[in-house]
């Protein structure tokens, strides 16, 4: 969580992927890389749309 008065260092690398066979394909988020010296972060639970 953020705070207006207390700065903190944040460093995450985001990895994107796109299939080379499709020139006009969309880029997708593949994953994140966090340096080992950063403190552990809680995992976010994925959300899904419940079929009706």
C-alpha positions as CSV (number, residue, x, y, z in Angstrom):
1,X,0.0,0.0,0.0
2,X,1.2,3.5,-0.7
3,X,1.7,6.4,1.6
4,X,1.9,10.1,0.6
5,X,4.6,10.9,3.1
6,X,6.8,7.8,3.2
7,X,8.7,7.0,0.0
8,X,9.7,3.4,-0.8
9,X,11.7,1.7,-3.5
10,X,9.8,-0.4,-6.0
11,X,11.4,-2.5,-8.6
12,X,9.6,-5.0,-10.8
13,X,10.4,-6.2,-14.3
14,X,7.4,-7.1,-16.4
15,X,7.8,-9.7,-19.2
16,X,5.5,-9.5,-22.2
17,X,5.1,-12.0,-25.0
18,X,3.8,-12.0,-28.6
19,X,3.8,-14.7,-31.1
20,X,6.2,-13.9,-33.9
21,X,4.1,-15.7,-36.5
22,X,1.3,-13.1,-36.2
23,X,2.6,-9.7,-37.1
24,X,-0.5,-7.9,-35.8
25,X,-1.0,-10.0,-32.7
26,X,-1.5,-8.6,-29.3
27,X,1.2,-8.4,-26.6
28,X,0.3,-10.4,-23.4
29,X,1.6,-10.1,-19.9
30,X,3.7,-13.3,-19.4
31,X,5.0,-12.7,-15.8
32,X,6.9,-10.5,-13.4
33,X,10.5,-10.8,-12.3
34,X,11.3,-9.4,-8.8
35,X,14.9,-9.1,-7.6
36,X,15.8,-11.5,-4.7
37,X,16.9,-8.6,-2.4
38,X,13.3,-7.2,-2.3
39,X,11.0,-8.3,0.5
40,X,8.5,-11.0,-0.3
41,X,5.1,-9.8,-1.6
42,X,1.7,-11.3,-1.0
43,X,0.4,-13.1,-4.0
44,X,-2.8,-11.7,-5.6
45,X,-5.5,-14.2,-6.0
46,X,-6.8,-14.3,-9.6
47,X,-10.4,-13.4,-10.3
48,X,-12.7,-15.2,-12.7
49,X,-16.1,-14.5,-14.3
50,X,-18.6,-17.0,-13.1
51,X,-20.5,-18.5,-16.0
52,X,-24.2,-18.0,-15.7
